[in-house]
Amino acid sequence: MARKENHLLTAWIVALIATLGSLYFSEIMKFIPCELCWYQRIFMYPQVFLLGMAFVRKDFKIARYTLMLSIIGGTISSYHYLIQKITFFRDTAPSCGIVPCTGQYINWFGFMTIPFLALIAFISISIISYRLIKMEKEGKDE
């Protein structure tokens, strides 16, 4: 398998794990997603299908779209994480709806919350997408 194909497959696996993890937390653990969690889902879930189809069709141009989706989703995740962890942001955060966005269903190692996990996935997909775009421009497929 070529390097660009490996990148697409890796990005798809990251998106799939993030999506399945999100569904596990909401459907099995019964954690009710807040409004910001829903927005993050809006930017993650389509990437499973986009990256999966791109891998099957060897369409490396999808990276432009996944990069934008991941940057927007990562920005939302960053803000969500900040309002969970930083008092200044928590105090100035608007009400998020029925489920407060400041709530932390999980807090592994004192810093790993659900928005943090989403942020890591968005950053990973962004880096992979950027590398794919760069490889496509340079005409590489090492």
Secondary structure, DSSP 8 states (H G I E B T S, - for coil): --HHHHHHHHHHHHHHHHHHHHHIIIIIS-----HHHHHHHHHHHHHHHHHHHHHHHT-GGGHHHHHHHHHHHHHHHHHHHHHHH-HHHHHH----SSS-TT--S--BTTTB-HHHHHHHHHHHHHHHHHHHHHHHHHT---
